[in-house]
Amino acid sequence: MARTSPNDLTVNSLSGTELFRAAREHFSKLSDSRDPSRIEIPIEDFFMSALAIFSLKIPSLLQFEEEMRKQRSFSNLKKLFYVSKVPSDTRMRKSSTSIKTMFFARCFARFSRERNGQRC
């Protein structure tokens, strides 16, 4: 299947897989203020993990982290949400506080418009 960018989304490509792939690409465009020599987890893994928590209706960051320690759960996370490494709940909290919510609003507003068949 051809890779979809957020700019190429169409009503026909709005499967969960394509939406998650497009979201990851959108998140990868975030500017990362962390020291590049100390980065262990890509910034997009933080936000794809958050999207997974929301999508899977997991009640807490800690429960998500514990669940992902199980190999089968992590394998599903990699396949569905394209997460290469799961951040700890502490790291997720620290990394997410510096991002403006408008960045996320643009991403999901685009998906919503595409879902409703409107041109962007």
N, C-alpha and C positions, 0 to 999 in steps of 0.2 A: 504494500500500500504506500502510495506517495506521501511524503511528509507534508503536513499542513502547517502553514504559518498562521498567526492570528489574522494577517491581512488576507489570507486566501479562504477563510471560512465561508461556507455556503450552507444553505439549509440541508443539502444532501450530506454534508460532512459533520453533522452535529452529533455524532455518536459520542458516548462517554470517553472512549479512547482518544478520539480526535480533540475533544474539548480539553482533556487533561494534558495532552501533548501541546496544544496551543497555549494553555495556561502556563505550562513550564517554560515555554519559549518566552512568553511575556515576562515571567518572573526573572528569567535570566538577564533581562535588560536592566534590572535594578542596579544602581551604583552601590557598590559594596565598600563601606568605609573602614572595614577591618584591615589590619596589617596583612598584606598579601602573603608574607612569609609564614604567617601563623594560621592561615585558613586550612581547616581540615574538612569542612563540610561546605559544599557550594551553597550560595545564598538561595538558589531556587529549591534546594532540598528542604530548607526551612519552611518555605511557603507551600510547597507541594505536600509536606507533612501536615501543615495546618489545614489545607484543603481536604486531605484524607481524613483528618479528625472530624471535620465538619460533615463530609460526605458519608462517612461510616457511622456517624452519630456516637462517637466515643466520648464519654462524659468528662474526661480530664486528660491533660498532657501526660501526667505520670502513668495513667492506665494505658495510654497509647504507647508510651515508651516501653512499658513492661510487655505489652502484647507483641510489639515488634521484635522483641528479643527471641520470640519463638520463630524458628526458621521458616515454617510454613506461612505465617503471617507476613514476615518480611518479604518472602518471595512474591506474595500477592501484591504487596505494596510496590515492589519494584516493577511488576508487570502492569499494574493499573495506573499508578501515579508517577512512574519514572523517578523514584527516589533511590539514590545510590547509597546514602548513609543517613540514618535516622538521628536527628539531634536530640540531646537530652532536653527535658522540660525547662531546665534553667537556661540553657543556651537559646532555646526558642523564645523565651520571654525576653532575654537581653537583645537578641537580634531583631525582633519584630518591633520594638518600641521606636526605632528611628525612621521607619518607613511611613510616608504620608498615605493616608487612606485613599486619596484621590487616585493614586497609582492603581489600586485594586478596583476602584469603582469604574475606571475606564475599561479595564479588562473585562469585567463582568457585564458592563453595559453593552459592550460590543457583542458578547455572546447572546445577550438577551435580544438585541435588535436582530441578529442573524436568525435566532430561533423563531422570531415573529415574522421573518421573511422580508425585513426591511433592508434596503441597501445602506451601507456605511460609507 
